[in-house]
Amino acid sequence: MTCAIVVLIFKSIITILFQEEAFGLLKNNYTGFGDKNFASFGWDSIMKTFHCCGLKNYTDFEGSYYQITKGRLYPKSCCRNPFSADCDGITISSEIIFTKGCFASVTAMIKRNSAVIGGAAIGISLIQVRCIHCTHLSRHGGTTVDLLPYSARDPGSILTTGAVC
């Protein structure tokens, strides 16, 4: 739950940190399409999934470790068809490569799913609180937990009749 609150409060800080970290991985650690290192695998997965190239756009690879070592302007994962002869790492055309960056697509996906992520975090925190409470009761001889005061009980509700830990 703490994590969910921090994410909601510091969303802009997290966005900036994500941008810096992701860009740093792309510039300094990306080694190429199909390579199994963390940065390459992660970036290839993101670019293929979201049909994008780089963080801001395909020019993010300029001056990168990838460009310096491979001599290409962009990797095959930026291509609409990575196995096409036109996907040569040099030819720049919106018919060959995805020209938009990945940052907007990834943040849009996170925003779309933030309610689910937040709900899951709250659900997990409630389970944790329940477990902590049951542990406390078991150490002090208790066997049930009354979730509502007696005056608010509804005999038909499982939540109000007490639950066995």
N, C-alpha and C positions, 0 to 999 in steps of 0.2 A: 504494500500500500504506500509505503514511503516513496518507493521508486516512482509510482504513478503520480504522486503529488509533485515530486521533484521534476518529472517530465513536464507536467502541466505548467508549473511555475517558471521553469527555466527553458521553455521551448525554444526561444530565440537564441539562447546561449548554446543549447544542444545543436541547433541548426548550424551555427557558426562553427562549432567544434567538429561536427560531422563533415561540413564542407572542407575544412582545413585538413582533417585526417584523411578523408577520401581522396582529396586532391594530392596530398603528399604520397599516398600509396600509389596513385596513378603515375605521378611524375618520377618517383624514385625507386619503386619496387616492381612495377608491371614489366614483365619480361616477354609476353607474347601470347597469342591465341593458343589454347590447348596446354600451356604450361601449368604445372600443378602447384606452384607456390601460392600462398594465401592471396596475395594481391592480384595475381593474374587470374586465378580461378574465380575469385569474387567479382572482379571487374568484368570478366567474360560472361559470367552468369547474369549480372545486372544488365549489361548491354544487349545480350540476346533476349532476355525476358522483356525488357522495356523498349526494345527497338530504338536504341539511342547510342550515342558515341561520346565518351568523355564525360566530365562533370558538367561543364557549360556547353561544350560542343566538341567537334572533332579536332579543333585546333589545340586542345589541351595537351595533345601528345607532342607538340613542338618543344624541342629542348629536353624532352624526357629521356630517361634511361633507355626506354624502348626505342625511341627514334635514334639515339646515339649508337646503340648496339646493333639495331636491325636495319637502319637506314630507310625506314618507312615512315610516312606521315601519320598512319593510323593502322591498328591491327585488324585482322580478319573478322573479329567479333563486331566490328563497326559496319560490316557489309551486310546488305540485304541477303546476299547469297555468298557465304564465306568461301565456297568452293568454286566460285565463278572465276574465270581467267581475268575478268575485269577488276576483281578485288585484288589489286596488286600493291596496295599500300601507298600508291602515288596518285592515281587518278581520283579526283574529287568531283563527284557528281551526286546529286540527290537521288539519281536512279541507281547508283551503285552503293552508296553508304547512307547510313542514318546521320543526318546532319545536326539534329537537335541533341542537346545534352541530356544526361540522365538525372540530374539533380531535381528538376521540376517533377518528373515522373515518379521518382522514389518518394519525395516528400508528399505528393498527392496521394500515393498509395498508403503512406503512414497516416495521413489525415483521415482518409476514408475508413481505415481500420482502427483508428484510435479509440472509438467507443468500445469495440470488441476487446482491444488490448486492455483498456481501463477497466471494463467489466470483469475480465478474467483476473486482473490484479486484485480487484476488490473481493471477488469470490475466493481467491486463494488466501487473502488476508483474513477473511471471516473464518475459513477453515482453520487457519493458524491460531486465531484467537480462541476458537472452540477447543482445539487440542490443548492449548496452554491452560485453559480453564479446567478441562477434564483432568489434566495432570495434577493441577493444584488440588482438586477435590480428592483424587485418589491418594494423594500423599497425606491428606488430612482426614481420611475416613469417609468422605462423602461419596454417594453413588449416583445422584441425579443432579441435573441442572435445571432450575426453573428459569425459563427465558423471559417470562413476564411475571409481574407481581400477581398474587392470588386474585385481586379484584378485577384484573384485566383478562383473566383466563376465559377461554371459550372451550368447553369440554370437547368440542368436535375438532379442534385444531391440534395437530401433532406438535406444533411449535409451542403451545401453551401448556401442555400437560406434563412437561418435564421430559427430558431425554436422558437415557442411560448412557453413561460415558464408557 
